[in-house]
Amino acid sequence: MGFIIACTIIVLYVYLVTKAIYIAKTAKDNVGSMIASGIAGIFLFHMTENIGMVMGLLPITGVPLLFVSYGGSSLITSYIMLGILLNISSKRQKTIFVR
């Protein structure tokens, strides 16, 4: 059961990073694109660092696994970064109602 859950978490992280890169590509301005690509990089770094620590390929550090490991400030900042990504994603849509 652990292998299935681990594979599911890895697939969800890969989906999250690819979605963040897609948001960075389709952002309306360069600032939004840079912020979204930076957030995608942070998510990718945390994911690879934790997978490498578990496999024994990288040294053990205090980087928590996003949305899984217990850490109050890490969880809050992860949700804030996810909210910023959603805001950048919503701003690329054209407005229908213009005053």
C-alpha positions in Angstrom: 0.0 0.0 0.0 2.9 2.4 0.7 4.3 2.0 -2.9 0.9 2.9 -4.4 0.5 6.0 -2.1 4.1 7.1 -2.8 3.6 6.8 -6.5 0.3 8.7 -6.2 2.0 11.5 -4.3 4.8 11.7 -6.9 2.3 11.9 -9.7 0.4 14.7 -7.9 3.6 16.7 -7.4 4.6 16.3 -11.0 1.1 17.4 -12.0 1.4 20.4 -9.7 4.8 21.4 -11.1 3.7 21.0 -14.7 0.5 23.1 -14.0 2.7 25.8 -12.4 5.0 25.8 -15.5 1.9 26.0 -17.8 0.7 29.0 -15.7 4.1 30.6 -16.1 4.0 30.1 -19.9 0.5 31.6 -20.3 0.8 34.5 -17.8 -0.3 37.9 -19.1 2.9 39.7 -18.1 6.5 39.0 -17.4 6.3 39.5 -13.7 3.5 36.9 -13.3 5.6 34.5 -15.5 8.7 35.0 -13.3 6.7 34.5 -10.1 5.0 31.4 -11.3 8.2 29.9 -12.6 9.9 30.6 -9.2 7.0 28.9 -7.4 7.3 26.0 -9.7 11.0 25.8 -9.0 10.4 25.9 -5.2 7.9 23.0 -5.5 10.3 21.1 -7.7 13.2 21.6 -5.4 11.2 20.5 -2.3 10.0 17.4 -4.2 13.4 16.3 -5.5 15.1 17.1 -2.2 12.7 14.9 -0.2 12.7 12.1 -2.7 16.5 12.2 -2.7 16.6 12.2 1.1 14.3 9.2 1.3 16.3 7.2 -1.3 19.6 8.1 0.4 21.0 10.0 -2.5 21.0 13.4 -0.9 22.0 14.5 2.6 19.2 14.8 5.2 18.1 18.4 5.6 15.1 20.1 7.3 13.2 20.6 4.1 9.6 19.4 4.6 7.6 17.6 2.0 5.0 20.1 0.8 1.4 19.5 1.9 2.4 16.2 3.5 4.9 16.8 6.3 3.9 18.5 9.5 5.1 22.0 9.7 2.9 25.0 10.4 4.9 27.7 8.6 5.7 25.5 5.7 2.1 24.6 5.2 1.0 28.2 5.4 3.6 29.4 2.9 2.8 26.5 0.6 -0.9 27.6 0.6 0.1 31.2 0.0 2.2 30.1 -3.0 -0.7 28.1 -4.3 -3.0 31.1 -3.9 -0.5 33.3 -5.8 -0.5 30.7 -8.6 -4.3 30.7 -8.7 -4.3 34.5 -8.9 -1.8 34.5 -11.8 -3.9 31.9 -13.5 -7.1 33.8 -13.1 -5.6 37.1 -14.3 -4.7 35.6 -17.7 -8.4 35.2 -18.5 -10.0 38.0 -20.5 -12.5 40.1 -18.6 -16.0 39.8 -20.0 -17.6 42.6 -18.0 -15.8 45.9 -18.5 -17.2 49.1 -17.1 
